[in-house]
């Protein structure tokens, strides 16, 4: 009985195609680098070369389009592929204060009106993030650790008498083991508060 071949992820297939088409590496070299049979590498590269697409065309393909391409369904050059966002850029931008995935998706849609809709955009980002963000479990003893800091954003508090807005700082403390969170608004970040 023939052994069923394990399906490769679109990111693995994309890497195989990148090494073969962009850097012109040999089948066996790509095989060793990606941990895939050299026969599979040869078949995927042959399939793409027969379709007439270059690496720049392939780089714009979405996950499902990449998998269809190597499995035999040739996307024609007239069918415009869905442009893949620069996930590394998006990941770095999300670290900035006030930047949200919704905002980044809107910027992406301005640049690529035929691109992913928001749900797909979020899903693809979530999948991409799983490939780069290993989780590290930290165990804390009860009452051993307390993490404290001020939140980055301030909150406006309005005076009932004058209507003036004052910016309050948000103090946050989290217990390490239980993740019990305490938050309080203070006027400033001095030691007294």
C-alpha positions in Angstrom: 0.0 0.0 0.0 1.4 3.4 -1.0 2.2 5.8 1.8 0.2 9.1 1.6 2.4 12.1 1.0 2.2 14.9 3.7 0.8 18.2 2.3 3.2 21.1 2.6 2.2 24.5 4.0 2.0 27.4 1.6 4.9 29.1 3.5 7.1 26.1 2.8 6.1 26.0 -0.8 6.7 29.7 -1.1 10.2 29.2 0.3 11.0 26.4 -2.2 9.9 28.6 -5.1 11.8 31.6 -3.8 15.1 29.6 -3.5 14.6 28.0 -6.9 13.2 31.0 -8.9 14.9 34.0 -7.3 18.2 32.5 -6.2 18.5 29.7 -8.8 19.5 27.0 -6.2 19.6 23.4 -7.2 16.9 20.9 -6.3 19.0 19.0 -3.8 20.3 22.2 -2.2 16.7 23.4 -1.7 15.7 19.9 -0.5 18.3 20.0 2.3 17.4 23.6 3.2 13.7 23.1 3.4 13.6 19.5 4.6 11.6 18.3 1.6 12.2 15.5 -0.9 14.3 16.7 -3.9 11.7 15.1 -6.2 9.0 17.3 -4.6 11.2 20.4 -5.1 11.8 19.4 -8.8 8.1 18.9 -9.4 7.0 22.2 -7.8 9.7 24.2 -9.7 8.7 22.4 -13.0 5.1 23.2 -12.5 5.8 26.9 -11.9 8.2 27.2 -14.8 5.6 25.6 -17.1 3.1 28.2 -16.0 5.4 30.9 -17.3 5.3 32.9 -14.0 8.5 34.5 -12.6 9.4 34.9 -8.9 8.0 38.5 -8.9 4.6 37.1 -10.1 4.7 34.2 -7.6 5.6 36.5 -4.7 2.3 38.3 -5.2 0.2 35.2 -4.9 -1.8 34.4 -1.8 -1.6 31.1 0.2 -4.3 29.2 -1.7 -3.1 30.5 -5.1 0.4 29.2 -4.3 -0.9 25.8 -3.4 -3.1 25.6 -6.5 -0.1 26.6 -8.7 2.1 23.8 -7.6 -0.8 21.3 -7.6 -1.4 21.8 -11.3 -4.0 24.6 -11.6 -2.1 27.3 -13.7 -3.2 30.8 -12.8 -3.2 32.7 -16.0 -1.3 36.0 -16.1 -4.6 37.8 -16.9 -6.1 36.7 -13.5 -4.6 39.2 -11.2 -3.2 37.5 -8.0 -4.1 38.8 -4.6 -1.1 40.8 -3.4 0.4 39.4 -0.2 1.0 42.1 2.4 4.4 42.6 3.9 3.8 40.8 7.2 7.1 41.8 8.8 6.3 45.5 8.2 2.8 45.0 9.6 4.2 43.2 12.7 6.7 46.0 13.3 4.0 48.7 12.8 1.7 47.1 15.4 4.3 47.7 18.1 3.8 51.5 17.6 1.4 53.4 19.9 -2.1 53.7 18.4 -1.6 51.4 15.4 -4.2 48.7 15.0 -4.6 45.8 12.5 -7.7 47.5 11.2 -5.7 50.6 10.4 -3.0 48.6 8.6 -5.7 46.7 6.7 -7.2 50.0 5.5 -3.8 51.2 4.3 -3.3 47.9 2.5 -6.7 48.2 0.8 -5.9 51.8 -0.3 -2.7 50.4 -2.0 -4.4 47.2 -3.3 -8.2 47.7 -3.7 -8.5 44.1 -5.0 -6.6 42.7 -2.0 -7.7 40.7 0.9 -10.9 41.7 2.8 -10.5 42.4 6.5 -11.4 38.9 7.8 -8.9 37.2 5.4 -6.3 39.8 6.2 -6.6 39.2 9.9 -6.5 35.4 9.4 -3.5 35.5 7.2 -1.7 37.7 9.7 -2.6 35.4 12.6 -1.2 32.4 10.6 2.0 34.3 9.7 2.5 35.4 13.3 2.4 31.8 14.5 5.4 31.0 12.3 7.6 33.7 13.9 6.4 34.0 17.5 7.4 31.1 19.6 5.6 31.1 23.0 7.6 30.8 26.2 5.6 29.7 29.2 6.7 31.3 32.4 5.8 29.8 35.7 5.5 32.0 38.8 4.9 31.1 42.4 1.9 32.6 44.0 2.6 36.1 45.4 6.2 35.9 44.1 6.0 38.4 41.2 4.1 41.6 40.6 4.5 43.4 37.3 3.8 47.2 37.4 3.8 49.9 34.8 1.8 52.8 33.4 -0.2 52.3 30.3 1.0 54.2 27.2 -2.2 56.1 26.6 -3.7 58.7 28.9 -7.4 59.1 29.6 -9.2 62.5 29.6 -11.0 63.4 32.8 -13.4 66.4 32.6 -14.0 68.8 35.5 -17.7 69.1 36.4 -17.3 72.8 37.2 -15.2 74.1 34.3 -15.5 71.4 31.7 -11.7 71.4 31.3 -10.1 68.1 30.3 -7.2 66.8 32.4 -5.1 63.8 31.2 -4.9 61.0 33.8 -2.2 58.4 33.7 -3.3 54.7 34.0 -1.3 52.7 36.5 -1.5 48.9 35.9 -0.3 46.0 38.2 -0.5 42.3 37.3 0.2 39.4 39.6 2.5 36.9 37.9 0.8 33.6 38.7 -2.9 34.5 38.6 -2.7 37.4 36.0 -5.0 39.3 38.4 -5.0 42.8 37.1 -5.4 46.1 39.0 -5.7 49.4 37.3 -6.1 52.9 38.6 -6.1 56.4 37.1 -3.6 58.9 38.7 -2.8 62.5 37.8 0.9 61.8 37.1 3.6 59.2 37.3 5.3 60.3 40.4 6.5 57.9 43.2 3.7 59.1 45.5 1.0 58.0 43.0 
